[in-house]
């Protein structure tokens, strides 16, 4: 990506190594001012997250409601991911749903994310193999219900059998989405957790000589799943591959996942790092309340959307400080609490309105403009409009029998 170099000297104090970018030094010296390389890495992770939302079929009238509109061979290209040529999707991830609509594609299941790796060509360029685990934010009504299940439960289901017992607790709703399986579902015979463990175990074996690293990323609900799954991977999978593979959770607008004991457990692993980027006025990262014992996890990068001159403000609009593209826009121009907002990474401003109406009207960008072409309708040879089925490569396919 191109970047404005007018104040590059102020933005780039030093070029971080790849381990430093993944948090080996807890991003010390890279956050204020925000290092340019780290800034671009955060934006890439955010774009990975956006792919899940853009691919999700949320049309309640669609027979494929709850699935990905696109298969793993085409998803990154179809949603216009800017680095699609450098990554390949190994698998889509599915999680539990209780939608209860029997004529949908699989009413027990929702598309929840994917696993992607750098291509061989990109690996040769970088000299390392990137493995990305990407989780989707809340889209369905049943997920909102899970989001509201804020009672804490023991983290025991995620602990390795050889680990000592722990008093740590995590939020019930997040854990259910991650660990629930359903033998009646063709797509969910393995829980999201079991799917991920199996995939990462395979990939670490396949790329054991390629200097692999794992980045787990997500926004909102997806951020919570990223924290849980990152912990799960270091606790149960990575240790079987030498235990030195770095696992980094890059999360956006992340709710609180667990209590103080859980946060302490996260800190016990030297190869597990968490960087949380959030908007200062976003209330979601304050949920569930610390009154209930929940605590923040990871290193924080707090940005302030009010700094951007491009975003609409109250009373014209009540800003959606939780919106992912709004956060990424601010990351692109963040110069610290005292600095003047200046975009230093080229990024289309129109992305802000992809799933919102945050941009000032003077930019003439329609709000919520990302939709499926004609909402999936097509015109046949007889002049009749009909709901087009997915192309064969995009049909939902279970990854595990």
QUILIN-V578915 format. One record per helix or strand. SS is the DSSP state (hx for helix, st for strand). FROM is the first residue (numbers start at 0). LEN is the number of residues. If there is no record, write none. Layout:
ss->{SS;SS}
from->{FROM;FROM}
len->{LEN;LEN}
This chain:
ss->{hx;hx;st;st;hx;st;st;hx;hx;st;st;hx;st;hx;st;hx;st;hx;hx;st;hx;hx;st;st;hx;st;hx;hx;st;st;hx;st;hx;hx;st;hx;hx;st;st;hx}
from->{7;17;30;33;35;55;67;74;83;86;108;119;128;140;151;154;168;171;191;211;220;237;246;257;259;271;283;289;293;298;304;310;323;348;358;360;372;376;384;391}
len->{4;4;1;1;20;1;1;4;3;10;10;7;7;7;3;4;3;8;15;8;16;4;6;2;8;8;3;3;2;5;3;1;10;5;1;3;4;3;3;3}
